[in-house]
Amino acid sequence: YLGSARLIIKNGFGLPTTNDPRIEISHLWKDNADKCPAEFSQFAVKKGAPMDTSVRLLKAAYDYSNYAGIKDWVATTDNSVVRLLNSSFFKFNLPYIGPSVDYLGSESTPIYIDLEKALNNASQFDSSRKIASFIRGV
């Protein structure tokens, strides 16, 4: 294996980010988080994996979401991963929707991911335009 990604689809039990009492969602984002149909709950790349592994995992999650009609995700993500997704490599500009918390062994922050908005953000910059196009399949 080179990496893994997991998308949890909301069911009658809700989503981990919105159900976990340790995770605080700002009142400004509460409605979006509560209505969100899915949670991007795992995103890991093995050390030494090819550089494009993370992009290919995001594309797979994006493709499935498009197939299933899912337009947004919530996630409580390790802060180093959030920094990567918002860095000049991806330029997603994902908003923090609550304070950081020790979650599953690392300092993590709840975020909201509007898929098209994130890819539109990435499309505006030379450093991330090709990534956005690849994820979209264009």
C-alpha positions as CSV (number, residue, x, y, z in Angstrom):
1,Y,0.0,0.0,0.0
2,L,1.1,3.6,-0.6
3,G,-1.6,5.4,1.3
4,S,-5.2,5.4,2.4
5,A,-8.2,7.6,2.5
6,R,-11.6,7.0,4.1
7,L,-14.9,8.8,3.4
8,I,-17.6,8.2,6.0
9,I,-21.1,8.7,4.6
10,K,-23.6,10.2,7.1
11,N,-26.2,7.8,8.4
12,G,-28.6,7.8,11.3
13,F,-25.7,8.1,13.7
14,G,-24.2,11.2,12.2
15,L,-20.5,11.9,11.6
16,P,-17.5,11.6,14.0
17,T,-16.6,15.3,13.8
18,T,-20.1,16.4,14.7
19,N,-20.7,13.7,17.3
20,D,-17.5,13.8,19.3
21,P,-17.9,15.9,22.4
22,R,-14.2,16.9,22.3
23,I,-14.6,18.6,19.0
24,E,-16.1,22.0,19.2
25,I,-17.7,23.5,16.0
26,S,-18.0,27.3,15.8
27,H,-21.6,28.5,15.8
28,L,-20.7,30.2,12.5
29,W,-20.2,26.7,10.9
30,K,-22.6,24.6,13.0
31,D,-25.3,24.5,10.3
32,N,-22.8,23.6,7.5
33,A,-21.3,20.8,9.6
34,D,-24.6,19.4,10.7
35,K,-25.9,19.3,7.1
36,C,-22.7,17.8,5.7
37,P,-23.3,14.4,4.1
38,A,-19.8,13.0,4.5
39,E,-16.6,13.1,6.5
40,F,-13.1,12.7,5.1
41,S,-11.9,10.8,8.0
42,Q,-8.5,9.3,6.9
43,F,-5.8,10.6,4.7
44,A,-2.4,9.0,5.1
45,V,0.5,8.5,2.8
46,K,3.3,6.0,3.5
47,K,6.8,7.5,3.8
48,G,8.6,7.0,0.6
49,A,5.5,6.8,-1.5
50,P,5.5,8.6,-4.9
51,M,4.9,12.3,-4.6
52,D,1.6,12.1,-6.4
53,T,0.0,9.6,-4.0
54,S,-1.8,12.3,-1.9
55,V,-3.2,13.9,-5.0
56,R,-4.4,10.5,-6.4
57,L,-6.1,9.7,-3.0
58,L,-7.9,13.1,-3.1
59,K,-9.0,12.4,-6.7
60,A,-10.4,9.0,-5.7
61,A,-12.4,10.6,-2.9
62,Y,-13.5,13.4,-5.2
63,D,-14.6,11.0,-7.9
64,Y,-16.6,8.9,-5.5
65,S,-18.2,12.0,-4.1
66,N,-19.2,13.2,-7.5
67,Y,-20.7,9.8,-8.3
68,A,-22.7,9.9,-5.0
69,G,-23.7,13.5,-5.3
70,I,-21.7,14.7,-2.3
71,K,-20.5,18.3,-2.6
72,D,-18.9,18.9,0.8
73,W,-17.1,17.1,3.6
74,V,-16.2,17.8,7.2
75,A,-13.0,16.5,8.7
76,T,-11.0,16.7,11.9
77,T,-7.5,16.7,10.4
78,D,-4.0,16.6,11.7
79,N,-2.7,20.2,11.7
80,S,0.3,19.2,9.5
81,V,-2.1,17.8,6.9
82,V,-4.3,21.0,7.0
83,R,-1.1,23.1,6.4
84,L,-0.3,20.9,3.4
85,L,-3.8,21.2,1.9
86,N,-3.7,25.0,2.4
87,S,0.0,25.3,1.3
88,S,1.1,26.6,-2.1
89,F,1.1,22.9,-3.3
90,F,-2.7,22.6,-3.0
91,K,-3.9,26.1,-2.2
92,F,-7.4,24.8,-1.1
93,N,-7.8,27.5,1.5
94,L,-9.9,25.3,3.7
95,P,-11.5,27.1,6.6
96,Y,-11.0,26.0,10.2
97,I,-14.4,25.6,11.8
98,G,-13.4,25.1,15.4
99,P,-10.3,25.1,17.7
100,S,-7.6,22.5,17.5
101,V,-7.9,19.4,19.8
102,D,-5.9,16.4,20.6
103,Y,-7.7,13.9,18.4
104,L,-6.6,10.3,17.6
105,G,-3.1,11.0,18.9
106,S,-2.3,14.3,17.2
107,E,-3.1,18.0,17.3
108,S,-6.0,18.3,14.8
109,T,-8.5,20.9,13.7
110,P,-12.0,20.5,12.4
111,I,-12.3,21.9,8.8
112,Y,-15.1,22.3,6.2
113,I,-14.4,21.2,2.7
114,D,-16.6,22.6,-0.1
115,L,-15.1,20.5,-2.9
116,E,-15.7,23.0,-5.8
117,K,-14.7,26.0,-3.8
118,A,-11.4,24.3,-2.7
119,L,-10.7,23.3,-6.3
120,N,-11.6,26.8,-7.6
121,N,-9.2,28.3,-5.0
122,A,-6.5,25.9,-6.3
123,S,-7.2,26.8,-9.9
124,Q,-6.3,30.4,-9.3
125,F,-2.6,29.8,-8.7
126,D,0.1,28.6,-11.0
127,S,1.5,26.4,-8.2
128,S,-1.7,24.3,-7.8
129,R,-3.7,24.7,-11.1
130,K,-2.6,21.4,-12.5
131,I,-3.5,19.6,-9.3
132,A,-7.0,21.0,-9.4
133,S,-7.4,20.0,-13.0
134,F,-6.1,16.5,-12.3
135,I,-8.5,16.0,-9.4
136,R,-11.4,17.2,-11.5
137,G,-10.4,14.9,-14.3
138,V,-9.9,17.7,-16.8
